[in-house]
Amino acid sequence: MAKVHNNVQETISVGGTGIITLSGAVTGYDTFTSRLSDGDECYVAIDLDTRNGDANDWEVSKCTFTTSGTTLTRDTVQESSNSDAAITVSTSHVAYIVNPAFTINNTQFEDPVAGTVKIGEGAGNNTLSGIDCTIIGSGAGVLLSSGQENTIIGKDAGNVCATGTLNTYVGKDAGKAATSSNNTAIGKDAYGGTTTHTGNGNCIMGVFTGDSLSGGDGNCLIGYQNRAASGTGRRNSVIGAESVSNSGVDYSAMLGYRLSNAYDSCIALGYRIVTTASRQCVFGNAAYATEGEVTDFYFNGITHTSGTAPTLQAVGGSGTDNAGKDINLAGGKGTGSAAGGAINFQTSTAGGSGTTLQTLATQGYVDGTDGGLVWGSPTGTSQGAGTINAVGVYDDSVLLTDYIFEIYYDGAPIEARYNNYKIKTLDEELEFIEENKHLSTMVGRKEWEEKKISQGELVSQLWATVETQALYIKEMNERIKALENDR
């Protein structure tokens, strides 16, 4: 780095167009030796008239100072009266250190282009015409020519961006080989590496993040070494170290560590989650079942004093007369000959007074082996697909009852809803059957189809029918005995 010091000026004993030999401080000034060490670089102005210069014979060069012999080697001529080539220096000239901000081509703090600032060796193109650019660092924005409103900070950051606009690249090699616009990349090699980046509107943060993102647009990639994320994918959001979204994947979101996604429209959240098909939403810990595995999902927090009951709901219809979608509940899939997981319905029962959360208990389940439904605590297990095994069956919260016998023997049923029920005589029943073509204790086909009789009501009618038929058998049996006694 070039050294800058004030009030250093010396006369010259040997010059020409090559190495300059210094011969001592001009009166009132310091020597180069008093301020510089052997091998230091500095910017040196050489002219005939002390400090004021000479319009016809002057030079500003980047030089290397050597203590042995007290010499200045002219490494690079910045500007000169000799068409920016080395002038012939004589003993009439003097040499003094100048601030590099006074130079034009190599390092400058303010560019003639409006609003543009360049700092660093080779920062920004010499022919840059784009306004409102800030370029800081050796080789930063070295090819930037007409691109406007770019902020490029770091060695070789944005090194091939020529016409791109509204980019922000911060970090060594950040945005390296990126040619497009509206990108933000922060971190060493963020959106850098050896891949040419042509995508627009990407937001990238982290060391080596997005360095394989070649043509994707509108991605948000944050985290250490998300380097292979979305080769040409669009509109992906990937947050977390070492996560990978394959080339061509669109519209997916991932949050976690070492996630892997090769499909569109997926959501992955957790540790080492891997998606296997499009439109999947996968949560949890796929690497260690006993270390960080997710065991519970809660809505609106774990406890709430006045919360609203949440609804798990499928997508609704859109537009006129469009039905909503089904919602599917599934246990885990088995492999080969192994059964799938059951669907358990759990809740907690009340315990003693206190603030401790109660324990969940299974109240019913769909068996994963045969698909049967088991509810409550029946003595048997699942009875197979299409069956319900439970302790009791209720309809309208009332256990089915044998009200026919109650009316016949007791004169009134236990339940008031059957108070007006009249048991027909056998003759009345036969007449009813002939007229209506069905038993009086059962609804007819038309009523069955129109009213959609419930399962509980059907069982109740069958119960009433069996009891009524038993009474008819009793009556017929009494008639037969009476006839036998009359013989």
Secondary structure, DSSP 8 states (H G I E B T S, - for coil): -EE--SSBEEEEEE-BTS-EEEEEE-TTSB-STTT--TT-EEEEEEESSTTT--TTSEEEEEEEEETTTTEEEEEEEEEETBTTB---B-TT-EEEE--GGG-SSS--SS-SSTT-EEESTT-S-TT---SS-EEESTTTTTT-SS--S-EEESTTTTTT-SS--S-EEESTTTTTTB--SS-EEESTTTT-TTS-B---S-EEESTTTTTT--S--S-EEESTT-TTS-SS--S-EEESTT-EE-TT--S-EEEEES-EE-STT-EEEEES-B--STT-EEEEESS-TTSS------SS-S--SS------------STT--------------TT-----EEEEEE---SSSSS---EEEEEEE-TTT--EEES--SS----TT-EE-S--EETTEE---HHHIIIIISS-SSGGGTT-----HHHHHHHHHHHSS-TTS--HHHHHHHT--HHHHHHHHHHHHHHHHHHHHHHHHHHHHHHHH-
